[in-house]
Amino acid sequence: MCDLLVIGGLGVDVRVRVPRLPLPVVDSVTVDPIELRVGNTGAGLVFAAHALGLRVTVVDTVGVDPAGAVVRAALAGTDVRAILADDPAGTRRSVNLVDPTGRRMSLYDPRDSDGPPPFTAAQVAELVRDATHVHLSIMGWVRELLPDLGDVLGEGVGTSTDLHDWDGRDAYHRRFADVAELVLVSGAALGDRAAAVAGTLAPRPVLVTRGADGADLYLGGGVQRIPAAVPPGPVIDTNGAGDAFAAGVIAARSRGATWAEAAGYASRVAAAACTHDGMQYPPNLLPHP
């Protein structure tokens, strides 16, 4: 039995520190050493949840390429159970531009192949039945299995998804929202429509994250402001902060916290994550409930 099953979302990040965002249009910019390390949303959730003491399983595709070797090596250094299929399209990757304040811009290459899902619905359903909570990353192969997983996902298991910069209209993201108990979404593209979009997802709780401005919890027809926590040190890297926030919510809920309590704790987790370079967190960096 595991506390958290993460379905999809593994990849690598190419982190580039830049003098400012947006970048000036020039021929070249000298930057600090460019690093390749494990990243993307699924990895961010996996490593944060693991750091918070949860028993984690992840199932996904990874390329047989140097980027895939980075992912496999990072997972091998933990007791996370990893069930990986070889992806002929290669490993997903992002180029993340990070300015001196920790703000970032991500250029995402999903590497989605046109083939059938690498796992059958029956294989994934077996993993779901062995989990207390399931997080659905918005990968193409995961979306293909959603119609066949609906029943098993509703059998008493907690579920969540992070729609990232969803605009509230794109039908691709809506498919994930419709099967999840908890929906997380960035407020970046929602603007002043956040409340209306959250209303279409009721009665499920919706957490609209707003980075350094905290988050809004929509629950039971109302909204509660969740203030951002003060980072316990200098902000170094905001990559993975949203994933750490999601891990904090899941961890707190698994220990009996209310939605508001869980969101408040998650803010502290996300703030601490921002003080570390990368998603492989050292012991005791992320606060435990």
C-alpha distance (Angstrom), angle and dihedral (degrees) to the residues before:
residue distance angle dihedral
M1 . . .
C2 3.82 . .
D3 3.78 131.1 .
L4 3.80 94.3 -138.1
L5 3.78 134.2 23.1
V6 3.81 113.5 -166.2
I7 3.80 112.7 -161.2
G8 3.80 112.1 -158.8
G9 3.78 133.9 -27.5
L10 3.81 106.1 106.6
G11 3.79 120.6 141.9
V12 3.77 145.0 115.2
D13 3.77 133.5 -84.2
V14 3.77 124.8 -142.7
R15 3.80 99.8 -154.1
V16 3.81 116.4 -156.3
R17 3.80 120.7 -177.5
V18 3.80 109.3 -146.2
P19 3.83 130.2 -172.3
R20 3.79 92.7 -119.7
L21 3.80 145.9 -18.2
P22 2.93 126.3 -85.5
L23 3.76 94.7 36.5
P24 3.80 119.1 -129.7
V25 3.80 115.8 -109.1
V26 3.80 100.6 -108.7
D27 3.79 136.0 133.2
S28 3.81 95.5 -104.3
V29 3.79 143.0 -3.4
T30 3.80 123.2 -157.3
V31 3.81 110.9 -132.8
D32 3.79 140.8 175.4
P33 3.82 118.1 -85.6
I34 3.81 110.3 -56.3
E35 3.79 112.2 -126.6
L36 3.79 134.0 -159.8
R37 3.79 114.5 -152.1
V38 3.78 141.7 149.8
G39 3.79 111.7 -70.7
N40 3.81 149.4 129.6
T41 3.78 125.5 108.0
G42 3.81 100.4 -68.2
A43 3.78 92.5 50.2
G44 3.79 91.3 47.2
L45 3.80 90.4 55.0
V46 3.81 94.3 42.5
F47 3.80 95.7 51.9
A48 3.80 95.3 41.4
A49 3.81 92.7 48.8
H50 3.79 90.3 46.8
A51 3.81 89.9 51.1
L52 3.81 88.6 52.1
G53 3.79 90.9 57.0
L54 3.80 100.7 -102.1
R55 3.79 121.4 142.7
V56 3.80 102.1 -119.3
T57 3.80 135.3 -164.0
V58 3.80 122.2 -175.3
V59 3.81 127.0 -168.0
D60 3.79 120.8 -171.3
T61 3.79 148.6 114.7
V62 3.79 124.0 -84.4
G63 3.79 128.4 -179.5
V64 3.78 124.7 -114.5
D65 3.79 90.5 -119.1
P66 3.83 139.1 98.8
A67 3.79 90.9 -83.2
G68 3.79 90.5 53.2
A69 3.79 89.9 51.2
V70 3.81 88.6 56.9
V71 3.82 90.7 53.9
R72 3.78 94.1 46.3
A73 3.79 92.9 47.9
A74 3.81 92.6 50.3
L75 3.80 92.1 50.8
A76 3.80 92.0 45.1
G77 3.80 88.8 60.8
T78 3.82 90.6 64.8
D79 3.80 137.6 51.0
V80 3.82 90.7 -112.3
R81 3.79 110.7 132.8
A82 3.81 105.8 -125.4
I83 3.80 122.2 -166.3
L84 3.78 106.0 -173.2
A85 3.79 133.4 178.2
D86 3.79 122.1 -160.8
D87 3.80 111.6 -106.8
P88 3.82 114.6 -149.8
A89 3.82 89.4 -158.2
G90 3.81 90.8 62.2
T91 3.78 134.3 -119.2
R92 3.80 119.9 -41.4
R93 3.77 113.6 -111.9
S94 3.77 142.5 -176.0
V95 3.78 133.3 -159.2
N96 3.79 105.7 -144.3
L97 3.79 118.3 -163.7
V98 3.82 109.8 -157.4
D99 3.81 123.5 -170.3
P100 3.85 125.7 -152.3
T101 3.82 91.7 -90.3
G102 3.81 92.5 54.8
R103 3.80 95.9 -105.2
R104 3.75 113.3 141.2
M105 3.78 145.0 -163.2
S106 3.80 117.4 -156.1
L107 3.81 126.5 -151.0
Y108 3.81 104.7 -162.1
D109 3.80 127.0 -157.2
P110 3.84 106.8 -172.1
R111 3.81 95.8 -173.4
D112 3.80 88.6 -154.3
S113 3.79 111.6 177.6
D114 3.79 124.1 -146.9
G115 3.78 94.6 -128.4
P116 3.80 128.5 103.8
P117 3.81 120.7 -75.4
P118 3.82 111.1 -74.6
F119 3.80 91.2 -130.1
T120 3.78 129.7 45.0
A121 3.78 121.6 -121.4
A122 3.82 88.1 -113.3
Q123 3.81 91.9 55.7
V124 3.79 92.9 49.7
A125 3.81 92.2 42.9
E126 3.81 89.4 57.0
L127 3.80 89.5 55.3
V128 3.81 91.4 46.5
R129 3.81 91.1 54.8
D130 3.81 88.6 55.4
A131 3.83 93.4 54.5
T132 3.79 135.9 81.4
H133 3.81 92.7 -155.0
V134 3.82 132.1 18.8
H135 3.80 125.2 -158.4
L136 3.80 117.7 -160.8
S137 3.80 115.4 -150.8
I138 3.80 112.5 -155.4
M139 3.81 96.1 -111.8
G140 3.78 121.7 146.0
W141 3.80 94.9 -120.6
V142 3.81 91.1 50.3
R143 3.80 91.5 51.9
E144 3.81 90.4 54.2
L145 3.81 90.5 59.2
L146 3.81 98.1 45.7
P147 3.84 96.5 93.2
D148 3.82 90.6 55.5
L149 3.81 94.5 43.5
G150 3.80 98.0 50.8
D151 3.80 96.4 97.3
V152 3.80 97.4 45.7
L153 3.81 92.0 45.2
G154 3.80 88.3 56.5
E155 3.80 95.4 52.3
G156 3.79 98.3 101.3
V157 3.80 96.8 -69.0
G158 3.81 119.3 128.1
T159 3.80 113.8 -118.9
S160 3.79 135.9 -168.5
T161 3.78 140.9 170.7
D162 3.79 134.9 -170.0
L163 3.80 113.0 -140.8
H164 3.82 92.5 -172.5
D165 3.82 111.0 -163.7
W166 3.82 95.9 0.1
D167 3.79 113.9 161.8
G168 3.80 93.3 -147.7
R169 3.81 92.4 -110.9
D170 3.80 109.4 65.2
A171 3.82 107.7 107.2
Y172 3.82 92.3 -150.5
H173 3.81 92.1 68.4
R174 3.79 93.6 39.3
R175 3.81 91.1 65.9
F176 3.80 89.9 63.8
A177 3.80 93.5 44.9
D178 3.79 91.6 53.1
V179 3.81 93.6 60.8
A180 3.82 100.1 38.9
E181 3.80 127.7 91.3
L182 3.82 91.8 -151.1
V183 3.80 125.4 34.4
L184 3.79 122.7 -161.8
V185 3.79 118.6 -170.9
S186 3.78 135.6 166.8
G187 3.77 115.4 -115.2
A188 3.82 90.7 -140.4
A189 3.81 96.6 102.2
L190 3.81 99.3 23.9
G191 3.79 97.3 70.6
D192 3.79 112.2 171.3
R193 3.83 91.4 -15.2
A194 3.82 94.3 77.3
A195 3.81 94.7 103.4
A196 3.79 93.1 46.7
V197 3.79 92.8 48.7
A198 3.81 91.5 46.9
G199 3.79 87.5 51.8
T200 3.80 90.5 58.9
L201 3.81 88.8 55.9
A202 3.81 96.3 49.4
P203 2.97 138.2 157.7
R204 3.80 88.0 35.0
P205 3.81 115.4 83.8
V206 3.81 115.0 -104.9
L207 3.80 123.7 -159.8
V208 3.80 113.4 -160.9
T209 3.80 106.7 -163.6
R210 3.80 120.9 -151.2
G211 3.80 104.4 -179.0
A212 3.79 112.6 -131.4
D213 3.81 89.0 5.6
G214 3.80 92.7 65.6
A215 3.80 124.7 -128.0
D216 3.79 142.1 -72.6
L217 3.80 120.1 -128.4
Y218 3.81 113.5 -152.6
L219 3.78 110.2 -163.6
G220 3.80 134.3 150.5
G221 3.78 94.1 -2.9
G222 3.80 94.7 -53.6
V223 3.77 137.1 88.2
Q224 3.78 129.8 -131.0
R225 3.78 122.7 -163.9
I226 3.80 113.8 -129.3
P227 3.81 108.6 -160.9
A228 3.78 120.4 -141.3
A229 3.79 115.0 -105.3
V230 3.78 122.0 -121.5
P231 3.83 109.5 -105.8
P232 3.83 112.2 -116.0
G233 3.82 90.0 -131.0
P234 3.81 142.7 1.3
V235 3.79 115.6 -38.2
I236 3.79 106.7 -111.7
D237 3.79 106.7 162.0
T238 3.81 130.4 5.0
N239 3.80 93.7 -169.3
G240 3.78 107.3 120.1
A241 3.81 95.5 15.3
G242 3.80 91.9 119.3
D243 3.80 90.9 48.7
A244 3.81 90.4 49.2
F245 3.81 87.7 51.0
A246 3.81 90.3 53.9
A247 3.80 90.8 47.9
G248 3.79 89.7 51.6
V249 3.80 92.4 52.8
I250 3.81 91.8 49.0
A251 3.81 93.4 46.1
A252 3.81 93.8 48.4
R253 3.80 93.4 46.3
S254 3.81 90.0 50.8
R255 3.79 87.2 59.3
G256 3.80 95.1 50.3
A257 3.81 103.2 -93.6
T258 3.80 121.3 151.2
W259 3.81 117.4 -114.0
A260 3.81 91.1 -101.2
E261 3.80 92.9 47.4
A262 3.80 90.4 47.8
A263 3.80 92.4 50.5
G264 3.79 91.9 48.8
Y265 3.79 91.1 51.2
A266 3.82 90.5 45.7
S267 3.80 89.4 57.4
R268 3.79 89.1 58.9
V269 3.80 90.9 48.9
A270 3.81 92.4 50.0
A271 3.81 91.8 47.7
A272 3.80 91.6 52.4
A273 3.81 91.0 47.3
C274 3.80 89.5 57.9
T275 3.80 90.2 62.6
H276 3.81 92.1 62.8
D277 3.79 129.0 74.5
G278 3.79 106.6 -124.8
M279 3.81 135.2 -6.5
Q280 3.81 100.8 -78.7
Y281 3.78 97.5 94.6
P282 3.82 122.1 -157.4
P283 3.82 119.0 -126.3
N284 3.80 116.1 -74.9
L285 3.81 95.5 9.7
L286 3.80 94.5 110.3
P287 3.82 113.2 58.9
H288 3.79 116.6 -115.6
P289 3.82 119.1 -137.3
